[in-house]
Amino acid sequence: MTSKHARWQTRWQIDQAAGEALHDTGLRVRLVDGLGLAENAEEIVAALTPLHGSHNAPAMVQRLVREGAQLLVDPYSRGWRG
């Protein structure tokens, strides 16, 4: 049985030149001092809340920020091939 997060890398577009990761939800992540920073986290939390609930949406965005930062640090991590 595969994880519900299997092939999570395919949902990201990485622009190494701009230093930006864009998730298919619209979340934009940049690295600042080596840490992931979402440029539009509040907007994405608001968009995810109706479907996933106000208790889950912020945690989902935090996970997505970590994923985006990971791919910016190592774009070929865990099998991502852009």
N, C-alpha and C positions, 0 to 999 in steps of 0.2 A: 504494500500500500504506500502511495506517495504522500508527501506532505501537502497541505493545502497551499503552501507557499512554493511548491515546486516550480522551477523555471521563473522565479521572481525577477531575474535579470532581464527577461525579455520585455518587461513593462517599462524599462528605462531607456532614455536616449541620452547619451553622454556627449557633451561638447568639450573635449579636453582643452581646446584653444581658448574658449571662453571660461573654462573652469566651472561649468554648470551641468547639473544633472536634472533632467526633466522626466517626471513620472507621468504615466498616462492619466492620472487623476488631475494633472495640472500643477502638481507640487514642483516648485523649483528649489533646488538645493545647491548651495555653494560652500566651499571650504573657507573658513576664516580662522587663521591661526591653528590649522590642523583639525578643526571641529566643523561638523556639518551645521549649516545655518539655513533654515527654510525662509525664503523671501515672502512666501504667501501662506504661512501655516494657518492663520486664523480663517482665511477664506476657504481652505481645503477642509478644515475641521467643520465649518458651517455646511459645506456641501456634503460631507460624509455623515453628518449627524442624523438626517431623516432616515437613512437606510440602516445605519449601524448603531444609532443611539448616542446620546451625549456622554455616556460613560465609556464607550469604546473608541469614538472618533479621535480624541486627543492621543490616546495610546497608539492608534494606528498611524497617525501622522508622525509621532516620535519614532516608531519603527521604520517608517519610510525615510525619514531624515537620516537615520543610521545607515540604511541601505544605500541611499544616494551618496553619502560621504564615503562609504566603503568603495563604491564603484569609482568615485573620483580619485581616491588614493591609489587604487589598483583596478583599472578598467577591465582586466581579464580575470578578476577574482571569481572563483567558484563557477567558472565556465561561461561567463558572459562574453559574447562575441559581437555585440553591436549590430 
